[in-house]
Amino acid sequence: MDNTPGPRAGRKEWTALGVLMLPLLLVSMDVSVLYFAIPYVSRDLEPSATQQLWILDMYGFVLAGLLLTMGALGDRIGRRTLVLAGAAVFGAASVAAAYASSAELLIAVRALLGLGGAALMPSTLALIRNLFHDEGQRGKAVTLWTAVMTTGISLGPVVSGVLLEHFWWGAVFLINLPAMVLLLVLVPFLVPEFKSANREPFDLPSAVLSLGAVLLVVYGIKEWARHGYEPLPALAVGTGLVFGFTFVFRQKRLAHPMIDLGLLGRRGFGGPVFANLLAMFATVGMAVFLTQYLQSVLGLRPFDAALWSLVPAAGVAVAAPAGAALARRVDRAYVMGGGFLLAGCGFLWVTQVRTDSALWFTLSGVSLYVGGLVAAMTLANELALGAAPPERAGSAAAVLESGQELGGALGMAILGSIGAAVYSRDMAAALPGGVPRAEAVRETLGGATAAASQLPGGEAEAVLTAAREAFTHGMGFAAVGAAVAMTGAALLSFTWLRGVGTTGRPATSPAGPRPAALTP
């Protein structure tokens, strides 16, 4: 058994990683950067309610739908080439979005931003597989990649709030341009080209099927989370599943499939993919509750709420390095499982949050689950990336990220529905008679806040108090659901991943040995 470590990366490789992390940060930020800007966009472009939703969602839909296609394309034409193409599209679309003169144009360029982001995200993770052959260095690089990706989503609203205090709404897009220019200038000098040595053809029907499957399923789940069951979202999910099954059937028959389905059957890859899906299920599903709790229950201004939501990053700063250090000495399955259990404890902590809880108490629980999740996800990402052959690293990264997107959509739908059901039940029992817009009050906290503005002081306070208590109660039940998911992820880690990556046989490849252990 050859346990010879791979060649160690030098200053050039670490500099290349730093250059690649900046666009990754901005691509992650673009998921949430419009949260504060949308009122200004609405004032200038006057979109309809449906157009406003598409302005917010189009980027994420296209990004999710094209990840698999772009991962496979990068393996074939070269990951550096795809990064450069993605940077060019993302930069040009950012300028077009900043100066969009209509809602229709903004929706279209948000789709182009999703196209550029889909080219960048799997390629940056796949390039880590090629730049860092030493398992310890690769572990550190993946830790940085995971931290940057998760931080970007949280940082988006903060950056948006700062820019909107001094500039017009287009500035939230123009901030992308310098990073993309830097990427286009430096990547050709710092990053070697990596692509499969086999001249495998690109299968366009598979690309269309994967796009349709992911796009329709994610769209349908998000619409279900937003409006409850309706025929159109249900049809979208059903059609997407048909596309997905057809895609899988086609991959089994192709000589050169877009995705190596056998890779998903390996414990070292399929296990981390499913574990990360559960992690994003809990993360995204609870993020919506935390934002509303800070703003609508505690009454913080949006910008203040965004700043306070960054506090849980302290949990990441402690848990991620601690988990990485522990993984040097202990089977990573136990470290990952411990991270998920820590996250579960954090979610159970959140079940004790009340409308009058101190802010530090709430943020402590959130920091606990965020720290546990990021520690576990970092190890899962590195394990999955190490299990993939170097020539398939782009496709493997895309599968990993697509699972995360699907997990996030499921979290919004399922945990959001749990919270909404508890809220509606509590409000139906507590709602005083004669309240205007009673149906809206029973459905959402936002509806209750709007209705309270039309009531006299005493009645308004009664409605708001009941609504805030009902929302917090619903958030607690959603946190229980997240804790159950974390228990499942921990059991998966303890049983399915035990011994994978620490005692398993390492593989070799032309790019150097492919060790399985993580020792960042």
C-alpha positions as CSV (number, residue, x, y, z in Angstrom):
1,M,0.0,0.0,0.0
2,D,1.5,3.3,-1.2
3,N,1.1,6.0,1.4
4,T,3.6,8.4,-0.1
5,P,2.3,11.9,0.3
6,G,1.7,14.0,-2.8
7,P,4.0,16.9,-3.8
8,R,3.5,19.9,-1.6
9,A,2.2,23.2,-3.1
10,G,4.3,26.3,-2.9
11,R,3.7,30.0,-2.9
12,K,2.4,30.1,-6.4
13,E,-0.4,27.6,-5.7
14,W,-1.4,29.4,-2.5
15,T,-1.4,32.7,-4.3
16,A,-3.6,31.2,-7.0
17,L,-6.0,29.9,-4.3
18,G,-6.3,33.4,-2.9
19,V,-7.1,34.8,-6.3
20,L,-9.8,32.1,-6.8
21,M,-11.4,32.8,-3.5
22,L,-12.3,36.4,-4.3
23,P,-14.7,35.6,-7.1
24,L,-16.1,32.7,-5.0
25,L,-16.9,35.2,-2.3
26,L,-18.7,37.5,-4.7
27,V,-20.6,34.7,-6.4
28,S,-21.8,33.5,-3.0
29,M,-22.7,37.1,-2.0
30,D,-24.9,37.5,-5.1
31,V,-27.3,35.0,-3.7
32,S,-28.3,37.5,-1.0
33,V,-27.0,40.9,-2.0
34,L,-30.4,42.1,-3.4
35,Y,-32.2,41.5,-0.1
36,F,-31.8,45.2,1.0
37,A,-31.6,46.6,-2.5
38,I,-34.9,45.3,-3.8
39,P,-37.0,48.3,-2.5
40,Y,-34.7,50.7,-4.4
41,V,-34.9,48.5,-7.5
42,S,-38.7,48.4,-7.2
43,R,-38.8,52.2,-6.9
44,D,-36.8,52.8,-10.1
45,L,-37.9,49.9,-12.4
46,E,-41.4,49.4,-11.0
47,P,-41.5,45.6,-11.5
48,S,-44.7,43.7,-10.9
49,A,-44.9,41.4,-7.9
50,T,-44.1,38.4,-10.1
51,Q,-41.2,40.2,-11.7
52,Q,-39.8,41.2,-8.3
53,L,-39.7,37.5,-7.3
54,W,-37.9,36.6,-10.5
55,I,-35.4,39.3,-10.0
56,L,-34.6,37.8,-6.6
57,D,-34.7,34.1,-7.6
58,M,-33.5,34.0,-11.2
59,Y,-29.8,34.0,-10.2
60,G,-30.1,31.1,-7.8
61,F,-32.3,29.1,-10.2
62,V,-29.9,29.3,-13.1
63,L,-26.9,28.8,-10.9
64,A,-28.4,25.5,-9.5
65,G,-29.6,24.3,-12.8
66,L,-26.2,24.7,-14.6
67,L,-23.8,23.4,-12.0
68,L,-23.8,19.8,-13.3
69,T,-23.4,21.0,-16.9
70,M,-20.5,23.4,-16.1
71,G,-18.7,20.8,-13.9
72,A,-18.7,18.3,-16.8
73,L,-17.8,21.0,-19.3
74,G,-14.8,22.1,-17.3
75,D,-13.5,18.5,-17.1
76,R,-13.6,18.4,-20.9
77,I,-12.5,21.9,-22.1
78,G,-10.3,22.8,-19.1
79,R,-11.1,24.2,-15.7
80,R,-8.9,27.3,-16.1
81,T,-10.6,28.1,-19.4
82,L,-14.1,27.7,-17.8
83,V,-13.0,30.0,-14.9
84,L,-11.9,32.7,-17.3
85,A,-15.1,32.4,-19.4
86,G,-17.2,32.5,-16.2
87,A,-15.4,35.6,-15.0
88,A,-15.9,37.4,-18.3
89,V,-19.6,36.6,-18.3
90,F,-20.1,37.4,-14.6
91,G,-18.2,40.8,-15.0
92,A,-20.1,41.8,-18.1
93,A,-23.5,40.8,-16.6
94,S,-22.7,42.7,-13.4
95,V,-22.2,45.9,-15.5
96,A,-25.4,45.2,-17.4
97,A,-27.4,44.6,-14.1
98,A,-26.1,47.8,-12.6
99,Y,-27.4,49.9,-15.5
100,A,-30.5,47.8,-16.3
101,S,-33.3,50.1,-17.4
102,S,-36.2,47.7,-17.0
103,A,-37.3,44.8,-14.9
104,E,-37.2,42.4,-17.8
105,L,-33.6,43.3,-18.6
106,L,-32.6,42.9,-15.0
107,I,-34.2,39.4,-14.9
108,A,-32.3,38.5,-18.0
109,V,-28.9,39.7,-16.8
110,R,-29.5,38.0,-13.4
111,A,-29.8,34.8,-15.5
112,L,-26.4,35.6,-17.1
113,L,-25.0,36.2,-13.6
114,G,-26.2,32.7,-12.7
115,L,-24.5,31.3,-15.8
116,G,-21.2,32.9,-14.9
117,G,-21.5,31.8,-11.3
118,A,-22.2,28.2,-12.3
119,A,-19.0,28.3,-14.4
120,L,-17.0,29.6,-11.5
121,M,-18.1,27.7,-8.5
122,P,-17.4,24.0,-9.4
123,S,-14.2,25.0,-11.2
124,T,-12.7,26.8,-8.2
125,L,-13.4,23.7,-6.0
126,A,-12.1,21.3,-8.7
127,L,-8.9,23.4,-9.2
128,I,-8.1,22.8,-5.5
129,R,-8.1,19.1,-6.3
130,N,-5.5,19.8,-9.0
131,L,-3.4,22.4,-7.2
132,F,-3.0,20.6,-3.9
133,H,-1.9,17.0,-4.1
134,D,-0.7,16.9,-0.5
135,E,-3.7,15.9,1.6
136,G,-2.9,18.2,4.5
137,Q,-2.6,21.2,2.3
138,R,-5.7,20.3,0.4
139,G,-7.6,20.0,3.6
140,K,-6.6,23.6,4.5
141,A,-7.5,24.8,1.0
142,V,-11.0,23.1,1.2
143,T,-11.5,24.6,4.7
144,L,-10.8,28.1,3.2
145,W,-13.1,27.4,0.3
146,T,-16.0,26.3,2.6
147,A,-15.5,29.3,4.9
148,V,-15.5,31.7,2.0
149,M,-18.6,30.2,0.4
150,T,-20.7,30.3,3.6
151,T,-19.4,33.7,4.7
152,G,-20.3,35.2,1.3
153,I,-23.9,34.3,1.7
154,S,-24.0,36.0,5.1
155,L,-21.9,39.0,4.0
156,G,-24.2,39.8,1.0
157,P,-26.8,41.8,3.0
158,V,-24.2,43.6,5.0
159,V,-22.3,44.8,1.9
160,S,-25.5,45.7,0.3
161,G,-26.6,47.8,3.3
162,V,-23.2,49.6,3.3
163,L,-23.3,50.4,-0.4
164,L,-26.9,51.5,-0.4
165,E,-26.1,54.1,2.3
166,H,-23.7,55.9,-0.1
167,F,-24.5,54.8,-3.7
168,W,-27.4,53.8,-5.9
169,W,-28.6,50.2,-6.1
170,G,-26.5,49.4,-9.1
171,A,-23.4,49.5,-6.9
172,V,-24.2,46.1,-5.4
173,F,-23.4,44.7,-8.8
174,L,-20.5,46.9,-9.8
175,I,-18.5,45.7,-6.8
176,N,-18.1,42.4,-8.7
177,L,-16.2,44.0,-11.6
178,P,-12.7,44.6,-10.0
179,A,-12.5,41.0,-8.8
180,M,-13.4,39.6,-12.2
181,V,-10.8,41.8,-13.9
182,L,-8.2,40.7,-11.4
183,L,-9.2,37.1,-12.1
184,L,-8.9,37.5,-15.8
185,V,-5.4,39.1,-15.5
186,L,-3.8,36.8,-12.9
187,V,-5.3,33.3,-13.5
188,P,-3.4,32.7,-16.8
189,F,-0.1,33.3,-14.9
190,L,-0.9,31.5,-11.7
191,V,-3.2,28.6,-12.5
192,P,-2.1,25.8,-14.9
193,E,-4.8,24.3,-17.2
194,F,-6.4,21.1,-16.0
195,K,-8.7,18.9,-18.1
196,S,-9.3,15.2,-18.8
197,A,-6.6,13.5,-20.9
198,N,-9.4,11.5,-22.6
199,R,-11.1,13.4,-25.4
200,E,-14.6,12.6,-24.2
201,P,-17.5,14.1,-26.1
202,F,-19.9,16.5,-24.4
203,D,-23.4,15.1,-24.4
204,L,-25.9,18.0,-25.0
205,P,-29.1,16.0,-24.3
206,S,-27.7,15.1,-20.8
207,A,-27.0,18.8,-20.2
208,V,-30.6,19.7,-21.1
209,L,-32.0,16.9,-18.9
210,S,-29.8,17.9,-15.9
211,L,-30.8,21.6,-16.3
212,G,-34.5,20.7,-16.5
213,A,-34.3,18.4,-13.6
214,V,-32.6,20.7,-11.1
215,L,-34.3,23.9,-12.3
216,L,-37.8,22.5,-12.1
217,V,-37.4,20.7,-8.8
218,V,-35.7,23.6,-7.1
219,Y,-38.3,26.0,-8.5
220,G,-41.2,23.9,-7.4
221,I,-39.9,23.4,-3.9
222,K,-39.3,27.1,-3.4
223,E,-42.7,28.0,-4.7
224,W,-44.2,25.4,-2.3
225,A,-42.3,27.0,0.6
226,R,-43.5,30.4,-0.5
227,H,-47.2,29.8,-1.3
228,G,-48.0,26.3,0.0
229,Y,-49.3,23.5,-2.3
230,E,-50.4,24.7,-5.7
231,P,-50.8,22.7,-8.9
232,L,-48.1,24.5,-10.9
233,P,-45.2,23.9,-8.4
234,A,-46.3,20.3,-8.0
235,L,-46.3,19.8,-11.7
236,A,-42.8,21.4,-11.9
237,V,-41.5,19.0,-9.3
238,G,-43.0,16.0,-11.0
239,T,-41.7,17.0,-14.4
240,G,-38.3,17.7,-12.9
241,L,-38.2,14.2,-11.3
242,V,-39.1,12.7,-14.7
243,F,-36.2,14.6,-16.3
244,G,-34.0,13.4,-13.4
245,F,-34.8,9.7,-13.9
246,T,-34.3,10.1,-17.6
247,F,-31.0,11.7,-17.0
248,V,-29.8,8.9,-14.8
249,F,-31.0,6.3,-17.3
250,R,-29.1,8.0,-20.0
251,Q,-25.9,8.2,-18.0
252,K,-26.0,4.4,-17.4
253,R,-26.1,3.9,-21.2
254,L,-23.5,6.4,-22.3
255,A,-19.9,5.3,-22.9
256,H,-18.8,8.8,-21.7
257,P,-21.4,10.0,-19.2
258,M,-21.6,13.5,-17.8
259,I,-21.6,12.1,-14.3
260,D,-19.9,8.9,-13.1
261,L,-22.8,7.3,-11.3
262,G,-20.4,4.7,-9.9
263,L,-18.7,7.5,-8.0
264,L,-22.0,8.2,-6.1
265,G,-22.0,4.6,-5.0
266,R,-18.7,5.0,-3.2
267,R,-18.9,5.6,0.5
268,G,-16.2,8.3,0.3
269,F,-18.2,10.4,-2.2
270,G,-21.9,9.5,-1.9
271,G,-21.8,9.7,1.9
272,P,-20.4,13.3,2.0
273,V,-22.8,14.4,-0.7
274,F,-25.8,13.3,1.3
275,A,-24.4,14.6,4.5
276,N,-23.9,18.0,3.0
277,L,-27.4,17.9,1.6
278,L,-28.7,17.5,5.1
279,A,-26.4,20.2,6.4
280,M,-27.7,22.8,3.9
281,F,-31.3,21.6,4.6
282,A,-30.9,22.8,8.2
283,T,-28.7,25.8,7.4
284,V,-30.9,27.4,4.7
285,G,-34.2,26.3,6.3
286,M,-33.3,28.1,9.6
287,A,-31.7,31.2,8.0
288,V,-35.1,32.6,7.0
289,F,-36.4,32.3,10.6
290,L,-33.3,34.0,12.1
291,T,-33.6,37.0,9.7
292,Q,-37.2,37.5,10.5
293,Y,-36.7,37.0,14.2
294,L,-34.0,39.7,14.4
295,Q,-36.0,42.2,12.4
296,S,-39.7,41.5,13.1
297,V,-39.6,40.1,16.6
298,L,-36.6,41.9,18.2
299,G,-37.3,45.0,16.1
300,L,-33.7,45.5,14.8
301,R,-33.2,47.7,11.7
302,P,-32.3,45.6,8.6
303,F,-28.7,46.7,8.5
304,D,-28.3,46.1,12.2
305,A,-29.9,42.7,11.9
306,A,-27.5,41.9,9.0
307,L,-24.5,42.9,11.2
308,W,-25.6,40.8,14.1
309,S,-26.2,37.8,11.8
310,L,-22.4,37.8,11.2
311,V,-21.7,37.1,14.9
312,P,-22.1,33.3,14.4
313,A,-18.9,33.4,12.3
314,A,-17.1,33.3,15.6
315,G,-18.4,29.7,16.0
316,V,-16.8,28.9,12.6
317,A,-13.5,30.5,13.6
318,V,-13.3,28.1,16.6
319,A,-15.0,24.9,15.4
320,A,-13.5,24.5,11.9
321,P,-9.9,24.6,12.9
322,A,-10.7,22.4,16.0
323,G,-12.4,19.8,13.8
324,A,-9.5,19.9,11.3
325,A,-7.0,19.4,14.1
326,L,-9.0,16.5,15.6
327,A,-9.3,14.8,12.2
328,R,-5.5,14.3,12.3
329,R,-5.8,11.9,15.2
330,V,-9.4,10.5,15.0
331,D,-11.3,8.9,12.2
332,R,-13.0,11.7,10.4
333,A,-16.3,10.0,10.5
334,Y,-16.4,10.6,14.3
335,V,-15.3,14.2,13.8
336,M,-18.0,14.8,11.2
337,G,-20.6,13.1,13.3
338,G,-19.5,15.1,16.3
339,G,-19.9,18.3,14.3
340,F,-23.4,17.3,13.2
341,L,-24.3,16.5,16.9
342,L,-22.9,19.9,18.0
343,A,-25.1,21.5,15.3
344,G,-28.0,19.5,16.6
345,C,-27.4,20.8,20.1
346,G,-27.3,24.3,18.7
347,F,-30.7,23.8,17.1
348,L,-32.1,22.4,20.3
349,W,-30.8,25.6,22.0
350,V,-32.8,27.7,19.5
351,T,-36.0,25.9,20.7
352,Q,-35.6,27.7,24.0
353,V,-35.5,31.1,22.4
354,R,-38.5,33.3,23.4
355,T,-39.7,36.7,22.2
356,D,-38.0,38.3,25.2
357,S,-34.8,36.3,25.1
358,A,-31.5,38.3,25.2
359,L,-29.9,38.7,21.9
360,W,-26.7,37.1,23.1
361,F,-28.7,33.9,24.1
362,T,-30.1,33.6,20.6
363,L,-26.8,34.2,18.8
364,S,-25.0,31.8,21.1
365,G,-27.3,28.9,20.0
366,V,-26.9,30.0,16.3
367,S,-23.1,30.1,16.7
368,L,-23.1,26.6,18.1
369,Y,-25.0,25.1,15.2
370,V,-23.1,27.2,12.5
371,G,-19.8,26.1,14.0
372,G,-20.7,22.4,14.0
373,L,-22.1,22.5,10.5
374,V,-19.1,24.3,8.9
375,A,-16.7,21.9,10.7
376,A,-18.6,18.9,9.4
377,M,-19.1,20.3,5.9
378,T,-15.4,21.1,5.5
379,L,-14.4,17.5,6.2
380,A,-17.2,16.2,3.9
381,N,-16.1,18.5,1.1
382,E,-12.5,17.4,1.3
383,L,-13.4,13.7,1.6
384,A,-15.7,13.9,-1.5
385,L,-13.1,15.8,-3.5
386,G,-10.3,13.4,-2.5
387,A,-12.5,10.4,-3.6
388,A,-12.9,11.8,-7.1
389,P,-10.4,11.0,-9.8
390,P,-8.6,14.2,-10.8
391,E,-9.9,14.1,-14.3
392,R,-13.5,14.1,-12.9
393,A,-13.0,16.7,-10.2
394,G,-15.2,19.3,-12.0
395,S,-18.1,16.9,-12.3
396,A,-17.6,15.7,-8.7
397,A,-17.6,19.3,-7.4
398,A,-20.7,20.1,-9.4
399,V,-22.6,17.1,-7.9
400,L,-21.5,18.1,-4.4
401,E,-22.8,21.7,-4.9
402,S,-26.0,20.6,-6.6
403,G,-26.8,18.5,-3.6
404,Q,-26.2,21.5,-1.4
405,E,-28.6,23.6,-3.6
406,L,-31.3,20.9,-3.4
407,G,-30.8,20.6,0.3
408,G,-31.3,24.3,0.8
409,A,-34.5,24.3,-1.3
410,L,-35.8,21.4,0.7
411,G,-35.0,23.1,4.0
412,M,-36.8,26.2,3.0
413,A,-39.9,24.2,2.0
414,I,-40.1,21.7,4.8
415,L,-38.8,23.7,7.8
416,G,-40.6,26.7,6.5
417,S,-43.9,24.8,6.2
418,I,-43.4,23.4,9.8
419,G,-42.9,27.0,11.1
420,A,-45.8,28.3,9.1
421,A,-48.2,25.6,10.3
422,V,-47.4,26.2,13.9
423,Y,-47.8,30.0,13.4
424,S,-51.2,29.6,11.7
425,R,-52.5,27.3,14.4
426,D,-51.4,29.6,17.3
427,M,-52.7,32.7,15.6
428,A,-56.1,31.0,14.9
429,A,-56.4,30.4,18.6
430,A,-55.1,33.7,19.8
431,L,-56.4,36.2,17.2
432,P,-58.8,38.7,18.7
433,G,-62.1,39.4,16.9
434,G,-62.5,42.2,14.4
435,V,-58.9,42.3,13.2
436,P,-58.7,43.7,9.6
437,R,-57.0,41.3,7.0
438,A,-57.5,38.4,9.4
439,E,-56.4,35.9,6.8
440,A,-53.1,37.6,6.2
441,V,-52.6,37.9,10.0
442,R,-53.0,34.2,10.4
443,E,-50.6,33.4,7.5
444,T,-47.4,35.4,8.2
445,L,-45.7,37.6,10.7
446,G,-45.4,40.2,8.0
447,G,-49.2,40.2,7.4
448,A,-49.8,40.6,11.1
449,T,-47.4,43.6,11.3
450,A,-49.2,45.3,8.3
451,A,-52.6,44.7,9.9
452,A,-51.4,46.0,13.3
453,S,-50.6,49.3,11.7
454,Q,-54.3,49.9,11.0
455,L,-55.4,49.2,14.6
456,P,-55.5,51.4,17.7
457,G,-52.6,51.1,20.1
458,G,-53.9,48.5,22.5
459,E,-55.3,46.2,19.8
460,A,-52.2,46.6,17.6
461,E,-50.0,45.6,20.5
462,A,-52.2,42.5,21.2
463,V,-51.9,41.4,17.6
464,L,-48.2,42.0,17.4
465,T,-47.5,40.2,20.7
466,A,-49.6,37.2,19.6
467,A,-47.9,37.1,16.2
468,R,-44.4,37.4,17.6
469,E,-45.0,34.6,20.1
470,A,-46.6,32.4,17.4
471,F,-43.6,33.0,15.1
472,T,-41.1,32.2,17.8
473,H,-43.0,29.1,18.7
474,G,-43.0,28.0,15.0
475,M,-39.2,28.7,14.8
476,G,-38.7,26.4,17.7
477,F,-40.6,23.6,16.0
478,A,-38.6,24.2,12.8
479,A,-35.4,24.0,14.9
480,V,-36.5,20.6,16.2
481,G,-36.8,19.5,12.5
482,A,-33.3,20.7,11.9
483,A,-32.0,18.9,14.9
484,V,-33.6,15.7,13.7
485,A,-31.8,16.2,10.3
486,M,-28.5,16.7,12.1
487,T,-29.1,13.5,14.1
488,G,-29.6,11.7,10.8
489,A,-26.4,13.2,9.4
490,A,-24.4,12.2,12.5
491,L,-25.7,8.6,12.2
492,L,-24.8,8.6,8.5
493,S,-21.3,9.7,9.4
494,F,-20.8,7.2,12.2
495,T,-22.0,4.2,10.3
496,W,-21.5,4.8,6.6
497,L,-18.3,6.8,6.6
498,R,-16.4,5.0,9.4
499,G,-12.9,4.0,8.2
500,V,-13.3,5.9,4.9
501,G,-10.4,8.2,4.3
502,T,-8.3,7.0,7.2
503,T,-7.9,3.3,6.7
504,G,-9.1,3.0,3.2
505,R,-6.7,2.2,0.3
506,P,-5.5,5.4,-1.4
507,A,-5.7,5.6,-5.1
508,T,-3.1,6.9,-7.5
509,S,-3.4,8.9,-10.7
510,P,-1.2,10.7,-13.2
511,A,-1.7,13.9,-11.2
512,G,-0.1,12.3,-8.1
513,P,-1.4,10.0,-5.4
514,R,-5.0,10.5,-4.3
515,P,-4.8,10.1,-0.5
516,A,-8.1,9.7,1.4
517,A,-7.2,11.1,4.8
518,L,-7.8,14.7,5.8
519,T,-5.1,16.2,7.9
520,P,-5.3,20.0,7.5
